């Protein structure tokens, strides 16, 4: 149980002291997530709009 508490205390200490490595990892994660969201949106929104406004074969079965 002491290892869990020690790990938690270490994590809080790294966050509170603004450890550069922790913030680099956090911002990289946010950057990658944001980029993936933009790419997915750029691909899926045009397809969704096309499907919403055009007739296509199998439309009745799909809905």
C-alpha positions as CSV (number, residue, x, y, z in Angstrom):
1,X,0.0,0.0,0.0
2,X,2.9,2.3,0.7
3,X,4.0,2.0,-3.0
4,X,0.6,3.3,-4.1
5,X,0.7,6.3,-1.8
6,X,4.3,7.0,-2.7
7,X,3.4,6.9,-6.4
8,X,0.5,9.3,-5.8
9,X,2.6,11.7,-3.8
10,X,5.3,11.7,-6.6
11,X,2.7,12.3,-9.3
12,X,1.2,15.2,-7.4
13,X,4.7,16.6,-6.7
14,X,5.6,16.5,-10.4
15,X,2.4,18.2,-11.4
16,X,2.6,20.9,-8.8
17,X,6.3,21.7,-9.4
18,X,5.5,22.1,-13.2
19,X,7.9,19.4,-14.2
20,X,8.8,20.1,-17.9
21,X,8.7,16.4,-18.9
22,X,5.2,15.9,-17.5
23,X,3.9,18.9,-19.3
24,X,5.6,18.0,-22.5
25,X,3.9,14.6,-22.4
26,X,0.5,16.1,-21.5
27,X,0.7,18.7,-24.4
28,X,1.9,16.1,-26.9
29,X,-1.1,13.9,-25.9
30,X,-3.5,16.9,-26.4
31,X,-1.8,17.8,-29.7
32,X,-2.2,14.2,-31.1
33,X,-5.8,14.0,-29.9
34,X,-6.7,17.3,-31.5
35,X,-4.9,16.3,-34.8
36,X,-6.7,13.0,-34.9
37,X,-10.1,14.7,-34.3
38,X,-9.4,17.2,-37.1
39,X,-8.4,14.4,-39.5
40,X,-11.4,12.3,-38.7
41,X,-13.8,15.3,-39.0
42,X,-12.2,16.3,-42.4
43,X,-12.9,12.8,-43.7
44,X,-16.3,12.0,-42.1
45,X,-18.2,15.3,-42.4
46,X,-18.1,15.4,-46.2
47,X,-19.2,11.8,-46.4
48,X,-22.0,12.4,-44.0
49,X,-23.2,15.4,-45.9
50,X,-23.1,13.5,-49.2
51,X,-25.1,10.6,-47.7
52,X,-27.6,13.1,-46.1
53,X,-28.4,15.0,-49.3
54,X,-28.1,12.4,-52.1
55,X,-30.0,9.3,-52.9
56,X,-27.9,6.1,-53.0
57,X,-28.6,2.4,-53.6
58,X,-29.7,0.6,-50.5
59,X,-30.8,3.8,-48.7
60,X,-34.1,2.3,-47.6
61,X,-32.4,-0.7,-46.0
62,X,-29.8,1.5,-44.3
63,X,-32.4,3.6,-42.6
